[in-house]
Amino acid sequence: VPNEPPDTGNLRSDVIALLRFIVRRMHELAPVRQVLAAEQGADTELSAYLASRNREPGGDWMRTVLDRAARRGEIDSAASLPDRLVALPVVLVLHELLMARRAPSDADLEEIVDLLFLPLVMLQQGRHT
């Protein structure tokens, strides 16, 4: 896994590239997901580690993407965005992958970004400026 999320130079493209990466990685990790899912219900060190990693899915990389967008002037500030909003695109993709058991298409990813995430980011920015 790379240390940094994709950097395309544009917020929309960065978010879509990040979501595509997550879809690819989840597909690659499909054989071990069932083992990990079973482990999460147990009271072990591994289950504690998995729980700590799942508190804010996508939050760190999405914050990085949003911070870059703020530095480029695409948004006013990433700091003012609530954690739930920051994690929203990743959570929606994980829902498709894990709950609906289907890989979202590029059109699905664009819909998440264009119809849900970016409008909410802009709305939230308008409230704090």
C-alpha positions in Angstrom: 0.0 0.0 0.0 1.4 3.4 -0.9 2.2 5.8 1.9 0.2 8.6 0.2 -3.1 8.7 -1.7 -3.1 9.5 -5.4 -2.2 13.1 -6.4 -3.7 14.0 -9.8 -3.7 17.8 -9.1 -7.5 18.0 -8.9 -9.8 17.2 -6.0 -12.4 15.3 -8.1 -9.8 13.2 -9.9 -7.9 12.6 -6.6 -11.1 11.2 -4.9 -12.0 9.0 -7.9 -8.4 7.7 -8.1 -8.5 6.9 -4.4 -11.8 5.1 -4.7 -10.5 3.1 -7.7 -7.5 2.1 -5.6 -9.7 0.9 -2.8 -11.9 -1.1 -5.1 -8.8 -2.8 -6.7 -7.2 -3.5 -3.3 -10.4 -5.0 -1.9 -10.7 -7.2 -4.9 -7.1 -8.4 -4.4 -7.8 -9.0 -0.7 -11.0 -10.9 -1.3 -9.6 -14.3 -0.3 -8.6 -13.1 3.2 -11.6 -10.9 3.9 -13.7 -13.7 5.3 -11.0 -14.8 7.7 -10.6 -11.2 8.9 -14.4 -10.7 9.2 -14.6 -13.8 11.4 -11.7 -12.6 13.5 -13.4 -9.2 14.2 -16.0 -10.9 16.4 -13.4 -12.6 18.6 -11.7 -11.0 21.6 -8.1 -11.1 20.3 -5.2 -8.8 19.6 -6.0 -9.1 15.9 -9.6 -8.1 16.4 -8.6 -5.1 18.5 -6.2 -4.0 15.8 -8.9 -4.4 13.1 -11.3 -2.4 15.2 -8.8 0.4 15.6 -8.2 0.5 11.9 -11.9 0.6 11.1 -13.0 3.6 13.2 -12.6 6.1 10.5 -12.4 4.2 7.2 -10.6 6.3 4.6 -10.3 9.3 6.9 -6.5 9.7 6.8 -6.1 9.5 3.1 -9.2 11.6 2.4 -8.0 14.3 4.8 -4.7 14.3 2.8 -6.6 14.6 -0.5 -8.7 17.5 1.0 -5.7 19.2 2.5 -4.0 19.2 -0.9 -7.2 20.6 -2.5 -7.2 23.4 0.1 -3.6 24.2 -0.7 -4.5 24.4 -4.4 -7.4 26.7 -3.6 -10.1 24.3 -4.7 -11.8 24.4 -1.3 -11.4 26.8 1.6 -10.3 24.5 4.4 -10.3 20.8 5.0 -10.1 21.3 8.7 -13.7 22.5 8.9 -15.1 19.3 7.3 -16.7 16.8 9.7 -15.0 13.3 9.9 -18.2 11.6 8.7 -18.2 13.7 5.5 -14.5 13.1 4.9 -15.0 9.4 5.2 -18.3 9.3 3.2 -16.9 8.3 -0.3 -14.9 5.4 1.2 -17.7 4.2 3.4 -20.1 4.2 0.4 -17.6 2.2 -1.6 -17.0 -0.3 1.2 -20.8 -0.7 1.6 -21.0 -1.7 -2.1 -18.1 -4.1 -1.8 -19.0 -5.7 1.6 -22.7 -5.4 2.0 -24.0 -5.3 -1.5 -21.2 -7.7 -2.6 -20.5 -6.0 -5.8 -17.7 -3.9 -7.1 -18.8 -0.3 -7.9 -18.3 0.7 -11.6 -16.5 3.8 -12.6 -19.9 5.4 -13.2 -20.8 4.5 -9.6 -17.6 6.1 -8.3 -18.3 9.2 -10.3 -21.8 9.4 -8.9 -20.6 9.1 -5.3 -18.1 11.9 -6.0 -20.2 14.2 -8.2 -23.7 13.8 -6.7 -22.9 13.2 -3.1 -19.4 14.0 -1.8 -18.4 17.2 -3.7 -21.8 18.9 -3.3 -21.7 18.2 0.5 -18.2 19.5 0.7 -19.1 22.7 -1.0 -22.3 23.1 1.1 -20.2 22.6 4.3 -17.6 25.0 3.0 -20.4 27.6 2.4 -21.5 27.3 6.0 -18.1 28.1 7.4 -16.9 30.9 5.2 
